[in-house]
Amino acid sequence: MRKGSHSFQTPASQEKFELDGNGFGTNDQAMENSSFLNKWSRTEATVRQGVVNGRIYV
């Protein structure tokens, strides 16, 4: 996986988005930290409204 970007498959749209990663702190730590997934779950509705040019900003 490239440093600085995370890919997610969203069940609702089955479309793949690349996350910038800046909003999640250190990228390597984010993938290992359970709070990363918790934050993703909490902000799912916000994320869907924040899709701009294939990028998700949270």
N, CA, C and O atoms as a Maestro MAE file, in Angstrom:
{
 s_m_m2io_version
 :::
 2.0.0
}

f_m_ct {
 s_m_title
 :::
 protein
 m_atom[232] {
  # First column is atom index #
  i_m_mmod_type
  r_m_x_coord
  r_m_y_coord
  r_m_z_coord
  i_m_residue_number
  s_m_chain_name
  s_m_pdb_residue_name
  s_m_pdb_atom_name
  i_m_atomic_number
  :::
  1 25 0.844 -1.205 0.000 1 A "MET " " N  " 7
  2 3 0.000 0.000 0.000 1 A "MET " " CA " 6
  3 2 0.871 1.244 0.000 1 A "MET " " C  " 6
  4 15 1.833 1.350 0.761 1 A "MET " " O  " 8
  5 25 0.521 2.169 -0.856 2 A "ARG " " N  " 7
  6 3 1.331 3.381 -0.943 2 A "ARG " " CA " 6
  7 2 1.223 4.216 0.320 2 A "ARG " " C  " 6
  8 15 0.158 4.339 0.925 2 A "ARG " " O  " 8
  9 25 2.354 4.783 0.697 3 A "LYS " " N  " 7
  10 3 2.361 5.658 1.868 3 A "LYS " " CA " 6
  11 2 1.536 6.908 1.585 3 A "LYS " " C  " 6
  12 15 1.678 7.536 0.535 3 A "LYS " " O  " 8
  13 25 0.677 7.258 2.529 4 A "GLY " " N  " 7
  14 3 -0.076 8.490 2.389 4 A "GLY " " CA " 6
  15 2 -1.433 8.319 1.734 4 A "GLY " " C  " 6
  16 15 -2.136 9.303 1.503 4 A "GLY " " O  " 8
  17 25 -1.820 7.066 1.428 5 A "SER " " N  " 7
  18 3 -3.165 6.899 0.897 5 A "SER " " CA " 6
  19 2 -3.718 5.555 1.346 5 A "SER " " C  " 6
  20 15 -2.985 4.571 1.442 5 A "SER " " O  " 8
  21 25 -5.008 5.524 1.616 6 A "HIS " " N  " 7
  22 3 -5.672 4.296 2.019 6 A "HIS " " CA " 6
  23 2 -6.851 4.067 1.085 6 A "HIS " " C  " 6
  24 15 -7.575 5.004 0.748 6 A "HIS " " O  " 8
  25 25 -7.041 2.827 0.671 7 A "SER " " N  " 7
  26 3 -8.174 2.525 -0.192 7 A "SER " " CA " 6
  27 2 -9.272 1.861 0.628 7 A "SER " " C  " 6
  28 15 -9.006 1.009 1.476 7 A "SER " " O  " 8
  29 25 -10.504 2.265 0.363 8 A "PHE " " N  " 7
  30 3 -11.645 1.666 1.028 8 A "PHE " " CA " 6
  31 2 -12.679 1.270 0.000 8 A "PHE " " C  " 6
  32 15 -12.908 1.990 -0.972 8 A "PHE " " O  " 8
  33 25 -13.307 0.120 0.215 9 A "GLN " " N  " 7
  34 3 -14.421 -0.281 -0.643 9 A "GLN " " CA " 6
  35 2 -15.703 -0.010 0.131 9 A "GLN " " C  " 6
  36 15 -15.939 -0.603 1.184 9 A "GLN " " O  " 8
  37 25 -16.522 0.880 -0.390 10 A "THR " " N  " 7
  38 3 -17.751 1.231 0.307 10 A "THR " " CA " 6
  39 2 -18.878 0.307 -0.145 10 A "THR " " C  " 6
  40 15 -19.162 0.219 -1.339 10 A "THR " " O  " 8
  41 25 -19.519 -0.380 0.793 11 A "PRO " " N  " 7
  42 3 -20.578 -1.332 0.457 11 A "PRO " " CA " 6
  43 2 -21.752 -0.681 -0.261 11 A "PRO " " C  " 6
  44 15 -22.398 -1.315 -1.095 11 A "PRO " " O  " 8
  45 25 -22.030 0.569 0.054 12 A "ALA " " N  " 7
  46 3 -23.204 1.229 -0.500 12 A "ALA " " CA " 6
  47 2 -23.082 1.421 -2.010 12 A "ALA " " C  " 6
  48 15 -24.031 1.180 -2.757 12 A "ALA " " O  " 8
  49 25 -21.907 1.856 -2.446 13 A "SER " " N  " 7
  50 3 -21.754 2.199 -3.855 13 A "SER " " CA " 6
  51 2 -20.844 1.227 -4.595 13 A "SER " " C  " 6
  52 15 -20.790 1.230 -5.825 13 A "SER " " O  " 8
  53 25 -20.126 0.390 -3.834 14 A "GLN " " N  " 7
  54 3 -19.144 -0.522 -4.420 14 A "GLN " " CA " 6
  55 2 -18.094 0.239 -5.224 14 A "GLN " " C  " 6
  56 15 -17.494 -0.311 -6.147 14 A "GLN " " O  " 8
  57 25 -17.881 1.475 -4.879 15 A "GLU " " N  " 7
  58 3 -16.844 2.264 -5.544 15 A "GLU " " CA " 6
  59 2 -15.656 2.412 -4.613 15 A "GLU " " C  " 6
  60 15 -15.803 2.503 -3.395 15 A "GLU " " O  " 8
  61 25 -14.479 2.432 -5.213 16 A "LYS " " N  " 7
  62 3 -13.257 2.506 -4.415 16 A "LYS " " CA " 6
  63 2 -12.772 3.953 -4.366 16 A "LYS " " C  " 6
  64 15 -12.645 4.617 -5.395 16 A "LYS " " O  " 8
  65 25 -12.506 4.425 -3.156 17 A "PHE " " N  " 7
  66 3 -11.993 5.779 -3.000 17 A "PHE " " CA " 6
  67 2 -10.628 5.728 -2.344 17 A "PHE " " C  " 6
  68 15 -10.350 4.851 -1.525 17 A "PHE " " O  " 8
  69 25 -9.789 6.663 -2.705 18 A "GLU " " N  " 7
  70 3 -8.502 6.785 -2.034 18 A "GLU " " CA " 6
  71 2 -8.595 7.925 -1.037 18 A "GLU " " C  " 6
  72 15 -8.968 9.047 -1.380 18 A "GLU " " O  " 8
  73 25 -8.252 7.616 0.196 19 A "LEU " " N  " 7
  74 3 -8.288 8.652 1.216 19 A "LEU " " CA " 6
  75 2 -6.938 9.331 1.299 19 A "LEU " " C  " 6
  76 15 -5.889 8.695 1.201 19 A "LEU " " O  " 8
  77 25 -6.989 10.618 1.477 20 A "ASP " " N  " 7
  78 3 -5.771 11.414 1.521 20 A "ASP " " CA " 6
  79 2 -4.887 11.003 2.685 20 A "ASP " " C  " 6
  80 15 -3.662 11.038 2.574 20 A "ASP " " O  " 8
  81 25 -5.497 10.613 3.807 21 A "GLY " " N  " 7
  82 3 -4.722 10.110 4.935 21 A "GLY " " CA " 6
  83 2 -4.338 11.187 5.931 21 A "GLY " " C  " 6
  84 15 -4.078 10.893 7.098 21 A "GLY " " O  " 8
  85 25 -4.299 12.444 5.477 22 A "ASN " " N  " 7
  86 3 -3.888 13.521 6.377 22 A "ASN " " CA " 6
  87 2 -4.849 13.682 7.547 22 A "ASN " " C  " 6
  88 15 -4.443 14.061 8.645 22 A "ASN " " O  " 8
  89 25 -6.109 13.397 7.309 23 A "GLY " " N  " 7
  90 3 -7.113 13.559 8.349 23 A "GLY " " CA " 6
  91 2 -7.064 12.475 9.409 23 A "GLY " " C  " 6
  92 15 -7.794 12.530 10.399 23 A "GLY " " O  " 8
  93 25 -6.201 11.486 9.201 24 A "PHE " " N  " 7
  94 3 -6.151 10.353 10.123 24 A "PHE " " CA " 6
  95 2 -4.837 10.305 10.883 24 A "PHE " " C  " 6
  96 15 -4.512 9.289 11.499 24 A "PHE " " O  " 8
  97 25 -4.083 11.389 10.846 25 A "GLY " " N  " 7
  98 3 -2.801 11.397 11.548 25 A "GLY " " CA " 6
  99 2 -1.769 10.587 10.786 25 A "GLY " " C  " 6
  100 15 -1.829 10.496 9.560 25 A "GLY " " O  " 8
  101 25 -0.823 9.999 11.503 26 A "THR " " N  " 7
  102 3 0.224 9.198 10.871 26 A "THR " " CA " 6
  103 2 -0.394 7.983 10.201 26 A "THR " " C  " 6
  104 15 -1.119 7.215 10.834 26 A "THR " " O  " 8
  105 25 -0.103 7.813 8.916 27 A "ASN " " N  " 7
  106 3 -0.768 6.778 8.132 27 A "ASN " " CA " 6
  107 2 -0.497 5.370 8.641 27 A "ASN " " C  " 6
  108 15 -1.418 4.561 8.751 27 A "ASN " " O  " 8
  109 25 0.754 5.073 8.951 28 A "ASP " " N  " 7
  110 3 1.095 3.734 9.425 28 A "ASP " " CA " 6
  111 2 0.393 3.421 10.742 28 A "ASP " " C  " 6
  112 15 -0.104 2.312 10.938 28 A "ASP " " O  " 8
  113 25 0.353 4.384 11.627 29 A "GLN " " N  " 7
  114 3 -0.292 4.186 12.919 29 A "GLN " " CA " 6
  115 2 -1.798 4.067 12.758 29 A "GLN " " C  " 6
  116 15 -2.456 3.336 13.499 29 A "GLN " " O  " 8
  117 25 -2.337 4.786 11.791 30 A "ALA " " N  " 7
  118 3 -3.784 4.791 11.605 30 A "ALA " " CA " 6
  119 2 -4.304 3.402 11.256 30 A "ALA " " C  " 6
  120 15 -5.362 2.993 11.733 30 A "ALA " " O  " 8
  121 25 -3.567 2.684 10.433 31 A "MET " " N  " 7
  122 3 -4.010 1.360 10.023 31 A "MET " " CA " 6
  123 2 -3.945 0.368 11.179 31 A "MET " " C  " 6
  124 15 -4.692 -0.610 11.211 31 A "MET " " O  " 8
  125 25 -3.045 0.626 12.130 32 A "GLU " " N  " 7
  126 3 -2.874 -0.294 13.246 32 A "GLU " " CA " 6
  127 2 -3.758 0.084 14.433 32 A "GLU " " C  " 6
  128 15 -3.964 -0.719 15.343 32 A "GLU " " O  " 8
  129 25 -4.266 1.286 14.419 33 A "ASN " " N  " 7
  130 3 -5.025 1.783 15.560 33 A "ASN " " CA " 6
  131 2 -6.508 1.488 15.375 33 A "ASN " " C  " 6
  132 15 -7.090 1.811 14.340 33 A "ASN " " O  " 8
  133 25 -7.106 0.880 16.376 34 A "SER " " N  " 7
  134 3 -8.515 0.514 16.263 34 A "SER " " CA " 6
  135 2 -9.398 1.757 16.152 34 A "SER " " C  " 6
  136 15 -10.489 1.695 15.584 34 A "SER " " O  " 8
  137 25 -8.936 2.872 16.687 35 A "SER " " N  " 7
  138 3 -9.741 4.096 16.634 35 A "SER " " CA " 6
  139 2 -9.890 4.582 15.197 35 A "SER " " C  " 6
  140 15 -10.813 5.335 14.887 35 A "SER " " O  " 8
  141 25 -8.987 4.154 14.323 36 A "PHE " " N  " 7
  142 3 -9.095 4.509 12.908 36 A "PHE " " CA " 6
  143 2 -10.396 3.972 12.316 36 A "PHE " " C  " 6
  144 15 -11.133 4.697 11.647 36 A "PHE " " O  " 8
  145 25 -10.664 2.697 12.570 37 A "LEU " " N  " 7
  146 3 -11.888 2.101 12.046 37 A "LEU " " CA " 6
  147 2 -13.114 2.670 12.741 37 A "LEU " " C  " 6
  148 15 -14.166 2.830 12.121 37 A "LEU " " O  " 8
  149 25 -12.981 2.974 14.023 38 A "ASN " " N  " 7
  150 3 -14.092 3.578 14.754 38 A "ASN " " CA " 6
  151 2 -14.429 4.945 14.177 38 A "ASN " " C  " 6
  152 15 -15.599 5.291 14.010 38 A "ASN " " O  " 8
  153 25 -13.384 5.722 13.873 39 A "LYS " " N  " 7
  154 3 -13.603 7.047 13.291 39 A "LYS " " CA " 6
  155 2 -14.252 6.915 11.919 39 A "LYS " " C  " 6
  156 15 -15.138 7.692 11.566 39 A "LYS " " O  " 8
  157 25 -13.803 5.923 11.148 40 A "TRP " " N  " 7
  158 3 -14.375 5.702 9.819 40 A "TRP " " CA " 6
  159 2 -15.861 5.393 9.934 40 A "TRP " " C  " 6
  160 15 -16.666 5.894 9.148 40 A "TRP " " O  " 8
  161 25 -16.226 4.566 10.913 41 A "SER " " N  " 7
  162 3 -17.627 4.188 11.084 41 A "SER " " CA " 6
  163 2 -18.472 5.387 11.498 41 A "SER " " C  " 6
  164 15 -19.586 5.571 11.008 41 A "SER " " O  " 8
  165 25 -17.936 6.199 12.402 42 A "ARG " " N  " 7
  166 3 -18.683 7.359 12.894 42 A "ARG " " CA " 6
  167 2 -18.876 8.404 11.808 42 A "ARG " " C  " 6
  168 15 -19.898 9.090 11.777 42 A "ARG " " O  " 8
  169 25 -17.908 8.527 10.927 43 A "THR " " N  " 7
  170 3 -17.952 9.617 9.950 43 A "THR " " CA " 6
  171 2 -18.432 9.156 8.578 43 A "THR " " C  " 6
  172 15 -18.294 9.881 7.594 43 A "THR " " O  " 8
  173 25 -18.996 7.947 8.511 44 A "GLU " " N  " 7
  174 3 -19.406 7.414 7.214 44 A "GLU " " CA " 6
  175 2 -20.391 8.338 6.502 44 A "GLU " " C  " 6
  176 15 -20.261 8.601 5.306 44 A "GLU " " O  " 8
  177 25 -21.379 8.826 7.257 45 A "ALA " " N  " 7
  178 3 -22.375 9.717 6.647 45 A "ALA " " CA " 6
  179 2 -21.724 11.008 6.172 45 A "ALA " " C  " 6
  180 15 -22.053 11.525 5.105 45 A "ALA " " O  " 8
  181 25 -20.805 11.520 6.968 46 A "THR " " N  " 7
  182 3 -20.103 12.750 6.603 46 A "THR " " CA " 6
  183 2 -19.226 12.517 5.385 46 A "THR " " C  " 6
  184 15 -19.134 13.364 4.496 46 A "THR " " O  " 8
  185 25 -18.589 11.367 5.356 47 A "VAL " " N  " 7
  186 3 -17.699 11.035 4.249 47 A "VAL " " CA " 6
  187 2 -18.465 10.994 2.929 47 A "VAL " " C  " 6
  188 15 -17.974 11.470 1.905 47 A "VAL " " O  " 8
  189 25 -19.656 10.431 2.957 48 A "ARG " " N  " 7
  190 3 -20.448 10.329 1.733 48 A "ARG " " CA " 6
  191 2 -20.793 11.700 1.176 48 A "ARG " " C  " 6
  192 15 -20.984 11.861 -0.029 48 A "ARG " " O  " 8
  193 25 -20.873 12.690 2.065 49 A "GLN " " N  " 7
  194 3 -21.180 14.043 1.613 49 A "GLN " " CA " 6
  195 2 -19.911 14.794 1.223 49 A "GLN " " C  " 6
  196 15 -19.984 15.885 0.658 49 A "GLN " " O  " 8
  197 25 -18.748 14.214 1.521 50 A "GLY " " N  " 7
  198 3 -17.491 14.919 1.326 50 A "GLY " " CA " 6
  199 2 -16.678 14.417 0.148 50 A "GLY " " C  " 6
  200 15 -15.492 14.729 0.039 50 A "GLY " " O  " 8
  201 25 -17.293 13.648 -0.732 51 A "VAL " " N  " 7
  202 3 -16.556 13.131 -1.885 51 A "VAL " " CA " 6
  203 2 -16.356 14.242 -2.918 51 A "VAL " " C  " 6
  204 15 -17.323 14.780 -3.457 51 A "VAL " " O  " 8
  205 25 -15.107 14.573 -3.182 52 A "VAL " " N  " 7
  206 3 -14.791 15.604 -4.161 52 A "VAL " " CA " 6
  207 2 -13.694 15.075 -5.081 52 A "VAL " " C  " 6
  208 15 -12.576 14.813 -4.635 52 A "VAL " " O  " 8
  209 25 -14.010 14.921 -6.345 53 A "ASN " " N  " 7
  210 3 -13.026 14.459 -7.329 53 A "ASN " " CA " 6
  211 2 -12.365 13.157 -6.909 53 A "ASN " " C  " 6
  212 15 -11.160 12.978 -7.086 53 A "ASN " " O  " 8
  213 25 -13.160 12.244 -6.351 54 A "GLY " " N  " 7
  214 3 -12.631 10.934 -5.991 54 A "GLY " " CA " 6
  215 2 -11.864 10.936 -4.689 54 A "GLY " " C  " 6
  216 15 -11.355 9.896 -4.271 54 A "GLY " " O  " 8
  217 25 -11.770 12.082 -4.041 55 A "ARG " " N  " 7
  218 3 -11.070 12.166 -2.755 55 A "ARG " " CA " 6
  219 2 -12.089 12.336 -1.639 55 A "ARG " " C  " 6
  220 15 -13.118 12.989 -1.810 55 A "ARG " " O  " 8
  221 25 -11.787 11.742 -0.502 56 A "ILE " " N  " 7
  222 3 -12.674 11.879 0.642 56 A "ILE " " CA " 6
  223 2 -11.991 12.735 1.696 56 A "ILE " " C  " 6
  224 15 -10.877 12.436 2.127 56 A "ILE " " O  " 8
  225 25 -12.658 13.792 2.105 57 A "TYR " " N  " 7
  226 3 -12.111 14.669 3.133 57 A "TYR " " CA " 6
  227 2 -12.960 14.566 4.389 57 A "TYR " " C  " 6
  228 15 -14.181 14.711 4.334 57 A "TYR " " O  " 8
  229 25 -12.312 14.313 5.525 58 A "VAL " " N  " 7
  230 3 -13.051 14.205 6.787 58 A "VAL " " CA " 6
  231 2 -12.506 15.221 7.775 58 A "VAL " " C  " 6
  232 15 -12.986 15.301 8.906 58 A "VAL " " O  " 8
  :::
 }
 m_bond[231] {
  # First column is bond index #
  i_m_from
  i_m_to
  i_m_order
  :::
  1 1 2 1
  2 2 3 1
  3 3 4 2
  4 3 5 1
  5 5 6 1
  6 6 7 1
  7 7 8 2
  8 7 9 1
  9 9 10 1
  10 10 11 1
  11 11 12 2
  12 11 13 1
  13 13 14 1
  14 14 15 1
  15 15 16 2
  16 15 17 1
  17 17 18 1
  18 18 19 1
  19 19 20 2
  20 19 21 1
  21 21 22 1
  22 22 23 1
  23 23 24 2
  24 23 25 1
  25 25 26 1
  26 26 27 1
  27 27 28 2
  28 27 29 1
  29 29 30 1
  30 30 31 1
  31 31 32 2
  32 31 33 1
  33 33 34 1
  34 34 35 1
  35 35 36 2
  36 35 37 1
  37 37 38 1
  38 38 39 1
  39 39 40 2
  40 39 41 1
  41 41 42 1
  42 42 43 1
  43 43 44 2
  44 43 45 1
  45 45 46 1
  46 46 47 1
  47 47 48 2
  48 47 49 1
  49 49 50 1
  50 50 51 1
  51 51 52 2
  52 51 53 1
  53 53 54 1
  54 54 55 1
  55 55 56 2
  56 55 57 1
  57 57 58 1
  58 58 59 1
  59 59 60 2
  60 59 61 1
  61 61 62 1
  62 62 63 1
  63 63 64 2
  64 63 65 1
  65 65 66 1
  66 66 67 1
  67 67 68 2
  68 67 69 1
  69 69 70 1
  70 70 71 1
  71 71 72 2
  72 71 73 1
  73 73 74 1
  74 74 75 1
  75 75 76 2
  76 75 77 1
  77 77 78 1
  78 78 79 1
  79 79 80 2
  80 79 81 1
  81 81 82 1
  82 82 83 1
  83 83 84 2
  84 83 85 1
  85 85 86 1
  86 86 87 1
  87 87 88 2
  88 87 89 1
  89 89 90 1
  90 90 91 1
  91 91 92 2
  92 91 93 1
  93 93 94 1
  94 94 95 1
  95 95 96 2
  96 95 97 1
  97 97 98 1
  98 98 99 1
  99 99 100 2
  100 99 101 1
  101 101 102 1
  102 102 103 1
  103 103 104 2
  104 103 105 1
  105 105 106 1
  106 106 107 1
  107 107 108 2
  108 107 109 1
  109 109 110 1
  110 110 111 1
  111 111 112 2
  112 111 113 1
  113 113 114 1
  114 114 115 1
  115 115 116 2
  116 115 117 1
  117 117 118 1
  118 118 119 1
  119 119 120 2
  120 119 121 1
  121 121 122 1
  122 122 123 1
  123 123 124 2
  124 123 125 1
  125 125 126 1
  126 126 127 1
  127 127 128 2
  128 127 129 1
  129 129 130 1
  130 130 131 1
  131 131 132 2
  132 131 133 1
  133 133 134 1
  134 134 135 1
  135 135 136 2
  136 135 137 1
  137 137 138 1
  138 138 139 1
  139 139 140 2
  140 139 141 1
  141 141 142 1
  142 142 143 1
  143 143 144 2
  144 143 145 1
  145 145 146 1
  146 146 147 1
  147 147 148 2
  148 147 149 1
  149 149 150 1
  150 150 151 1
  151 151 152 2
  152 151 153 1
  153 153 154 1
  154 154 155 1
  155 155 156 2
  156 155 157 1
  157 157 158 1
  158 158 159 1
  159 159 160 2
  160 159 161 1
  161 161 162 1
  162 162 163 1
  163 163 164 2
  164 163 165 1
  165 165 166 1
  166 166 167 1
  167 167 168 2
  168 167 169 1
  169 169 170 1
  170 170 171 1
  171 171 172 2
  172 171 173 1
  173 173 174 1
  174 174 175 1
  175 175 176 2
  176 175 177 1
  177 177 178 1
  178 178 179 1
  179 179 180 2
  180 179 181 1
  181 181 182 1
  182 182 183 1
  183 183 184 2
  184 183 185 1
  185 185 186 1
  186 186 187 1
  187 187 188 2
  188 187 189 1
  189 189 190 1
  190 190 191 1
  191 191 192 2
  192 191 193 1
  193 193 194 1
  194 194 195 1
  195 195 196 2
  196 195 197 1
  197 197 198 1
  198 198 199 1
  199 199 200 2
  200 199 201 1
  201 201 202 1
  202 202 203 1
  203 203 204 2
  204 203 205 1
  205 205 206 1
  206 206 207 1
  207 207 208 2
  208 207 209 1
  209 209 210 1
  210 210 211 1
  211 211 212 2
  212 211 213 1
  213 213 214 1
  214 214 215 1
  215 215 216 2
  216 215 217 1
  217 217 218 1
  218 218 219 1
  219 219 220 2
  220 219 221 1
  221 221 222 1
  222 222 223 1
  223 223 224 2
  224 223 225 1
  225 225 226 1
  226 226 227 1
  227 227 228 2
  228 227 229 1
  229 229 230 1
  230 230 231 1
  231 231 232 2
  :::
 }
}
